[in-house]
Amino acid sequence: MNPFIELGIRHDIVNAISELGFENPTPIQEQSIPVLLTGSNDFVGLAQTGTGKTAAFGLPLLELLNFEENYPQALILCPTRELCLQITNDIKNYSKKMDNVHVVAVYGGASISDQLRQIKRGVQIVVATPGRMLDIINRKAIDFTKVKFVVLDEADEMLNMGFQEDIDSILSTTPDEKKTWLFSATMPTEVRRIAKKYMNEPFELTMGAKNTGNVNIEHEYYIVRARDKYAAFKRIVDFNPDIFGIVFCRTKIETQEIAESLIKDGYNADSLHGDLSQQQRDKVMKRYRDRSLQLLIATDVAARGIDVNDVTHVINYSLPDEVENYTHRSGRTARAGKTGVSIAIVNAKELGKIRQIERVIGKKFVKAEIPTGFDVCEKQLFSIVHKVHNVVVNDEQIEQYLPRILEEFKDMSKEEFIKRFASIEFNIFLDYYKNAPDLNAPQEEGRRFERSDERGGDRRDGGGKSEYTRLFINLGSVDEFNRGDLLGYICNQSKISGRVVGKIDVKGVYSFFEVPNADVEKVMTGFTAAEFKGRPVRIEVSGEGSSERREGGGGGYQRREGGGGYNRERSGSGERRSGGERREGGGGYPRREGGGGGGFRDFSGKSREDRGERKRRF
Ligand code: AMP
């Protein structure tokens, strides 16, 4: 038997939710539906967003109300317009095989006359944000005297947003004998207080430990210097080519600035904050929901009620002022049983705040290291490789060109061809990142990096790092070098003593090593015209100071790259993709909009053709 039938839900509702893909109840549905179906309890459910709580209260309401009558019997209050529309839509979907179910969404920022008209026609379920609801009550346009159930959804959010008085006024128009069902992600004392005030011995249900965040969310923090924050953030994004994320800032201005910088740097980002008109906000949200936007930069208030599934990362570009808000932010990922990562980019002084959040969410953060430029390059390279491997070939279209293509490559070996193909995008990232500095800031005064490879670290700390120069070499583990091999090779080639070589960092296709400033010339000379297995060996200085300037804040880099060949190429392809849309692909950063390497194309699981972009591209 269908498990929802076993819980007591009737067939026509079960058929409708089966079409939505609900096969088994979520834990909160399993536990709350039988209780709520009795219709005789007040109820408090402590549950995160994304756990399926809309159906947890929505399905019982559909069972309990009398749809032969056309007067308000249930009132659902929620904090935001987005959530209000979502709940309304969900309930309409659950009831689409039932007759005469009328649900109205009542929220600010939209025509009140439409809402009044719908109410007048007769509704049984009203889903509302408190401000507009009160407005309609004050106009005496609705009668709540026969309301049987009131649902307070995301009660903590409503209180955070200062709706306490409005809720009091609204509830005073409902009968005393109604039942109240309250859902909240967190249970601060204020919520406890309203639970006490409005309810009579409520049935309490806690999903997981109290105030514990969603177990599917991993929490990570990165420590960076304030001036490196933006560069570090970009690096994290680059290290996750398939990211579909929400980035939280503290203020509207910061939100706008970060979004603008990202757009300038060629990322597929846009902002969501209170200074935008409702129409602008709807447009941004639509793009994000449709996955044609990869990064949504938002303030806490604007992002309330965002219920997009499959968000892979929540990034706290700035930590929230209120610790409780962290739970709301991170709850935007790992919805509906998926996993997700919530990242905080902090400076060393903010560690106390991380510990405070850990206490509230009942979970530890993992300290993560900002990936090096080379980690990013490697990740991007393999992302390209996977894309090439998985690309869906349009045989019919490409066939006519095949003879010419094959002719062009007829003298090239498979290995050579693959290498060149992968290099098209890879070189771009390589160029951008070749001098990229370490962006991890020390956690405590006097302690530098927490690295497994401490070779040379003491010397740097003790003697001052300026005495050493970090060099790049285009050989790495793929050439079967480990640190020892590389040390031997360097010494042999440049005739310097192994004892003076500092930290060696072997990467996949490249490595770094440090030598005293006085020996740099000797190393360079030693490697002049050097070859390894028939390939020229390249040594370059990887200067921290200069590269920090290049990456930081986007500005310096932007100017440097501005007129470059690459830039022109990217802008061109960006325009092709977006049909000349202003914001796409104009920037200096070698990224995902055009050309096919950036990762955006694949993460939606859709091809460009699916998104109707083919016409514009050809
Ligand atoms: P909610 O917490 O109500 O916002 O639900 C989060 C997401 O989970 C929504 O996209 C729902 O459509 C989905 N969902 C809710 N209940 C189920 C279920 N029993 N099976 C599968 N998906 C569900």
Residues whose N, C-alpha, C, O or C-beta is under 5 A from the ligand:
A	BS01	AMP	G21 F22 E23 N24 P25 T26 Q48 T49 G50 T51 G52 K53 T54 A55 A336
